[in-house]
């Protein structure tokens, strides 16, 4: 019988005096919330930890599927669940460490496998890299290396996603209506397939926009540090404009035209969206491809733990090219490509069993 078991996991709060969150409960009673899902009688050899930097994974659609495959699993929320604008990846991986220790020390598992789904992929690779080869300044006790990694429907990192999704046409960060018509991906007369020379110019303009925000954020960080201030919040407009959303001949796969949000043009100007609300410190830690540590392509070469990469070829968020690049960065990894499956396995009831079956077979072979 599969049961959900709510877990309250203490974590080490930051000691720098900066207020990251409004909630007094979170500040004064630092507790991570998790849901351990398993058969009432389960094997204590391998436990799976699934976590995302900010999303609520307590009821993730894969939890029960893994438990039914007789793989005990815990979905963990970091301290930044429902507080995405303040996210610092270095503190998020400290929270992953609390989850790993909980599975081993409190729940009694001999081995722990990190499951990185979507944005949890680069969080997991950053954690494992720092657990095996610590270089970053991490609050709390030393990170305990996981015994394996499984990256399912995972992209290479939030910064790399934004670098490819950000709207290159924006010319004024304070006025999202100020755009360069020549770089408007959604112009009514823009042909598809897209002209490859135009795509090259568009990609260069995307990177230039990221670099402009980087430069501004560095100046702001210097300024707020000199003033003794904590941080500064800002808005990044128009961040759903990847050419692959409108042209499936770019990075071919089984996906449909469009984005994980549906119509990408409407999503591009919505109130919510990738990196829409952010702080200076969070931008540099999370969204800057130059400064973030959470980049699977950079992390994976430094990881010795066995790694499985499961690519969902119908995915409109984590593309086939992402999984192949991660596999190339980790020569000893295993890459499995699953035809037609989309990012959230929506209307694909067979998808959960397919994913968990592949993961179970890999665990049995490698651990």
C-alpha positions as CSV (number, residue, x, y, z in Angstrom):
1,X,0.0,0.0,0.0
2,X,1.5,3.3,-1.1
3,X,1.4,6.0,1.5
4,X,2.5,9.7,1.7
5,X,4.6,10.7,4.8
6,X,5.0,14.4,5.5
7,X,8.5,15.3,6.6
8,X,9.7,18.3,8.6
9,X,13.4,18.8,8.0
10,X,15.4,21.4,9.9
11,X,18.0,23.4,8.0
12,X,20.8,25.8,8.7
13,X,19.5,29.4,8.1
14,X,21.8,32.0,6.6
15,X,23.7,34.1,9.2
16,X,24.5,37.2,7.1
17,X,21.7,39.2,8.4
18,X,20.0,39.8,5.1
19,X,16.2,39.2,5.1
20,X,15.4,36.9,2.1
21,X,11.8,36.1,3.0
22,X,8.8,37.9,4.4
23,X,7.5,34.9,6.4
24,X,8.4,35.0,10.1
25,X,7.6,31.3,10.4
26,X,10.3,30.5,7.8
27,X,12.8,32.9,9.4
28,X,12.4,31.9,13.0
29,X,11.5,28.2,12.6
30,X,13.7,27.1,9.6
31,X,12.1,24.0,8.3
32,X,12.1,22.3,4.9
33,X,8.9,20.4,3.9
34,X,9.1,17.1,2.1
35,X,6.8,14.2,1.2
36,X,8.2,10.7,1.5
37,X,6.2,8.3,-0.7
38,X,6.7,4.5,-0.5
39,X,5.0,1.2,0.1
40,X,4.4,0.6,3.8
41,X,7.0,-2.1,3.6
42,X,9.9,-1.0,1.5
43,X,13.6,-1.8,0.9
44,X,16.0,0.6,2.7
45,X,18.8,0.1,0.1
46,X,18.1,3.0,-2.3
47,X,16.0,6.1,-1.6
48,X,15.4,8.8,-4.3
49,X,15.4,12.5,-3.5
50,X,13.6,14.7,-6.0
51,X,14.0,18.5,-5.6
52,X,13.7,21.7,-7.6
53,X,15.1,25.2,-6.8
54,X,11.6,26.8,-6.3
55,X,8.8,24.5,-7.4
56,X,6.5,22.7,-5.0
57,X,7.4,19.0,-5.4
58,X,5.3,17.6,-2.5
59,X,2.7,16.3,-4.9
60,X,4.8,15.9,-8.0
61,X,3.2,13.5,-10.6
62,X,6.2,11.2,-10.5
63,X,6.2,10.5,-6.8
64,X,3.5,7.8,-6.7
65,X,4.8,6.3,-9.9
66,X,8.2,5.7,-8.4
67,X,6.7,4.3,-5.2
68,X,4.6,1.9,-7.3
69,X,7.8,0.8,-9.0
70,X,9.0,-0.1,-5.5
71,X,11.4,2.8,-5.5
72,X,10.9,4.9,-2.3
73,X,11.1,8.6,-3.1
74,X,11.0,11.9,-1.3
75,X,9.9,15.2,-2.9
76,X,11.6,18.1,-1.2
77,X,10.9,21.8,-1.2
78,X,13.8,24.2,-0.7
79,X,13.5,27.3,1.4
80,X,12.8,29.2,-1.8
81,X,9.5,27.4,-2.6
82,X,7.0,30.3,-3.2
83,X,9.9,32.7,-2.9
84,X,11.6,32.5,-6.3
85,X,12.8,36.1,-6.6
86,X,15.3,35.6,-3.8
87,X,16.7,32.3,-4.9
88,X,20.4,31.7,-4.3
89,X,21.6,28.4,-5.7
90,X,24.3,28.0,-3.1
91,X,21.7,28.0,-0.4
92,X,19.4,25.8,-2.4
93,X,22.1,23.1,-2.6
94,X,22.5,23.4,1.1
95,X,18.8,22.4,1.4
96,X,19.4,19.5,-0.9
97,X,22.2,18.4,1.5
98,X,19.6,18.5,4.4
99,X,17.5,16.2,2.3
100,X,20.3,13.7,1.6
101,X,21.2,13.6,5.2
102,X,17.6,13.1,6.2
103,X,17.2,10.1,3.9
104,X,20.4,8.5,5.2
105,X,20.3,9.4,8.9
106,X,16.6,9.6,9.7
107,X,15.0,7.3,7.2
108,X,17.8,4.8,7.2
109,X,18.7,4.5,3.5
110,X,22.0,3.1,2.6
111,X,22.2,4.9,-0.7
112,X,20.6,8.1,-2.1
113,X,20.0,8.9,-5.7
114,X,19.2,12.5,-6.7
115,X,16.4,12.9,-9.3
116,X,16.7,16.1,-11.1
117,X,13.4,16.9,-13.0
118,X,13.3,20.0,-15.2
119,X,15.1,22.8,-13.3
120,X,16.0,20.3,-10.6
121,X,18.6,18.8,-13.0
122,X,21.2,21.6,-12.7
123,X,20.4,22.0,-9.0
124,X,21.3,18.3,-8.6
125,X,24.5,18.5,-10.7
126,X,25.6,21.6,-8.8
127,X,25.0,19.8,-5.5
128,X,26.9,16.7,-6.6
129,X,29.8,18.7,-8.0
130,X,30.1,20.6,-4.7
131,X,29.7,17.5,-2.6
132,X,32.5,15.7,-4.5
133,X,34.7,18.7,-5.1
134,X,33.7,21.6,-2.8
135,X,34.7,25.1,-4.1
136,X,31.6,27.3,-3.3
137,X,30.8,29.0,0.0
138,X,28.0,26.9,1.4
139,X,26.2,27.6,4.7
140,X,25.8,24.6,7.0
141,X,27.5,21.2,7.4
142,X,29.5,19.6,4.6
143,X,27.5,18.2,1.7
144,X,27.2,14.5,1.6
145,X,27.7,13.1,-2.0
146,X,24.7,11.3,-3.5
147,X,25.4,7.8,-4.8
148,X,23.9,8.5,-8.2
149,X,22.1,11.1,-10.4
150,X,19.1,10.7,-12.6
151,X,18.2,13.7,-14.8
152,X,14.7,13.3,-16.2
153,X,13.2,15.9,-18.6
154,X,16.1,18.2,-17.4
155,X,17.6,21.2,-19.1
156,X,21.2,22.2,-18.7
157,X,20.4,25.0,-16.2
158,X,18.2,28.0,-15.6
159,X,20.8,30.4,-16.9
160,X,21.2,28.5,-20.1
161,X,17.4,28.3,-20.6
162,X,17.0,32.0,-20.1
163,X,20.0,32.7,-22.5
164,X,18.0,30.8,-25.2
165,X,14.5,32.0,-24.2
166,X,15.0,35.8,-23.5
167,X,13.5,38.1,-26.1
168,X,16.3,39.6,-28.1
169,X,14.2,42.5,-29.4
170,X,14.0,44.4,-26.1
171,X,16.0,47.7,-26.3
172,X,15.1,49.2,-22.9
173,X,14.8,47.1,-19.8
174,X,12.5,49.7,-18.1
175,X,10.1,49.7,-21.1
176,X,9.1,46.3,-22.5
177,X,7.3,48.0,-25.4
178,X,10.6,49.4,-26.7
179,X,11.7,46.7,-29.2
180,X,13.7,46.3,-32.3
181,X,11.2,45.2,-35.0
182,X,14.0,43.4,-37.0
183,X,14.5,41.1,-33.9
184,X,10.8,40.4,-33.3
185,X,10.5,36.6,-33.3
186,X,6.7,36.9,-33.4
187,X,6.4,39.4,-36.3
188,X,3.5,38.3,-38.5
189,X,5.6,38.2,-41.6
190,X,8.4,36.2,-40.0
191,X,8.8,33.1,-42.2
192,X,9.2,29.6,-40.7
193,X,11.5,27.7,-41.0
194,X,13.5,30.7,-39.8
195,X,16.3,32.1,-41.9
196,X,19.4,30.7,-40.3
197,X,21.5,33.9,-40.7
198,X,18.7,35.8,-38.8
199,X,18.7,33.1,-36.1
200,X,22.5,33.6,-35.7
201,X,21.9,37.4,-35.3
202,X,19.0,36.8,-32.9
203,X,21.1,34.4,-30.7
204,X,23.9,37.0,-30.5
205,X,21.4,39.7,-29.5
206,X,20.0,37.4,-26.8
207,X,23.4,37.0,-25.3
208,X,24.1,40.7,-25.6
209,X,20.9,41.4,-23.6
210,X,22.0,38.9,-20.9
211,X,25.4,40.5,-20.7
212,X,23.9,44.0,-20.3
213,X,21.8,42.8,-17.4
214,X,24.9,41.1,-15.9
215,X,26.9,44.4,-16.1
216,X,24.1,46.3,-14.5
217,X,23.7,43.7,-11.8
218,X,27.4,43.8,-10.9
219,X,27.3,47.6,-10.6
220,X,24.2,47.4,-8.5
221,X,25.8,44.7,-6.2
222,X,28.8,47.0,-5.7
223,X,26.5,49.9,-4.9
224,X,24.2,48.0,-2.4
225,X,27.3,46.5,-0.7
226,X,28.8,49.9,-0.3
227,X,25.5,51.2,1.1
228,X,25.2,48.3,3.5
229,X,21.9,47.3,1.8
230,X,20.7,43.7,1.4
231,X,19.6,43.4,-2.2
232,X,17.5,45.1,-5.0
233,X,14.5,43.6,-6.7
234,X,13.8,44.2,-10.4
235,X,11.8,42.9,-13.3
236,X,13.0,41.1,-16.5
237,X,10.4,41.5,-19.2
238,X,9.8,39.3,-22.2
239,X,11.5,36.0,-21.5
240,X,9.6,33.4,-23.6
241,X,11.0,33.9,-27.1
242,X,13.2,30.9,-28.1
243,X,13.2,30.5,-31.9
244,X,12.7,26.7,-31.3
245,X,9.2,27.5,-30.1
246,X,8.1,28.5,-33.6
247,X,10.5,26.4,-35.7
248,X,10.8,22.7,-35.0
249,X,13.5,22.3,-37.6
250,X,15.8,23.9,-35.0
251,X,16.8,21.1,-32.7
252,X,14.5,18.6,-34.3
253,X,12.5,16.3,-31.9
254,X,9.0,14.9,-31.5
255,X,7.7,18.1,-30.0
256,X,4.9,20.3,-31.3
257,X,5.2,23.9,-32.3
258,X,4.7,26.1,-29.2
259,X,6.0,26.3,-25.7
260,X,5.3,24.6,-22.3
261,X,3.1,27.6,-21.6
262,X,1.0,27.1,-24.8
263,X,1.1,30.1,-27.1
264,X,4.6,31.5,-26.6
265,X,3.8,35.0,-27.9
266,X,1.1,35.5,-25.3
267,X,3.4,34.0,-22.6
268,X,6.2,36.3,-23.6
269,X,4.3,39.4,-22.3
270,X,2.5,37.7,-19.3
271,X,2.9,38.8,-15.7
272,X,4.5,35.5,-14.9
273,X,7.4,33.9,-16.7
274,X,11.0,32.8,-16.6
275,X,13.0,35.2,-14.4
276,X,10.2,37.7,-14.4
277,X,10.7,38.9,-10.8
278,X,14.3,38.6,-9.5
279,X,16.8,40.3,-7.2
280,X,20.4,41.3,-8.1
281,X,22.0,38.6,-6.0
282,X,19.5,36.0,-7.4
283,X,20.2,37.1,-11.0
284,X,23.9,36.5,-10.6
285,X,23.5,33.2,-8.7
286,X,20.7,31.8,-10.9
287,X,20.1,33.4,-14.2
288,X,23.5,34.7,-15.4
289,X,25.2,32.2,-17.7
290,X,28.5,33.9,-16.8
291,X,28.2,33.8,-13.0
292,X,25.9,30.9,-12.0
293,X,27.4,27.7,-10.6
294,X,24.3,25.7,-11.5
295,X,25.2,24.7,-15.0
296,X,25.1,21.0,-15.8
297,X,27.5,21.3,-18.7
298,X,30.1,22.7,-16.4
299,X,29.2,20.5,-13.4
300,X,29.0,17.1,-15.0
301,X,32.7,16.7,-16.0
302,X,33.6,17.0,-12.2
303,X,31.1,14.3,-11.1
304,X,32.2,10.7,-10.6
305,X,28.8,9.3,-9.5
306,X,26.9,7.2,-12.1
307,X,24.5,9.4,-14.0
308,X,21.4,8.6,-16.0
309,X,19.9,11.1,-18.5
310,X,16.4,10.5,-19.6
311,X,15.3,12.7,-22.5
312,X,11.6,13.3,-23.3
313,X,11.6,13.9,-27.0
314,X,8.2,15.6,-27.0
315,X,9.5,18.2,-24.5
316,X,9.0,21.9,-25.3
317,X,11.1,23.0,-22.4
318,X,14.1,20.7,-22.1
319,X,15.2,20.0,-25.6
320,X,16.8,16.9,-27.1
321,X,20.0,19.0,-27.7
322,X,20.2,19.7,-23.9
323,X,20.2,16.0,-23.0
324,X,22.8,15.1,-25.7
325,X,25.0,18.0,-24.5
326,X,24.8,16.7,-20.9
327,X,25.6,13.2,-22.1
328,X,28.7,14.5,-24.0
329,X,29.8,16.4,-20.9
330,X,29.6,13.2,-18.8
331,X,31.2,10.4,-20.9
332,X,30.3,7.7,-18.5
333,X,26.7,8.6,-18.3
334,X,23.8,6.7,-19.8
335,X,21.4,8.5,-22.2
336,X,17.9,7.2,-22.9
337,X,15.7,9.0,-25.3
338,X,11.9,8.4,-25.0
339,X,9.8,9.1,-28.0
340,X,6.9,11.5,-28.0
341,X,6.8,12.1,-24.2
342,X,6.2,15.7,-23.2
343,X,7.6,17.7,-20.3
344,X,4.8,17.0,-17.8
345,X,3.5,13.8,-19.5
346,X,0.2,15.5,-20.0
347,X,-2.4,13.2,-21.5
348,X,0.2,10.4,-21.6
349,X,-0.8,8.0,-18.9
350,X,1.8,5.4,-20.1
351,X,4.6,7.9,-19.6
352,X,5.0,7.6,-15.9
353,X,5.5,3.8,-16.1
354,X,7.9,4.2,-19.0
355,X,10.1,6.7,-17.1
356,X,10.1,4.8,-13.8
357,X,10.8,1.5,-15.5
358,X,13.9,2.9,-17.2
359,X,15.1,4.5,-14.0
360,X,14.5,1.3,-12.0
361,X,16.4,-0.8,-14.6
362,X,19.3,1.7,-14.4
363,X,19.4,1.7,-10.6
364,X,19.4,-2.1,-10.5
365,X,22.4,-2.2,-13.0
366,X,24.4,0.6,-11.5
367,X,23.8,0.6,-7.8
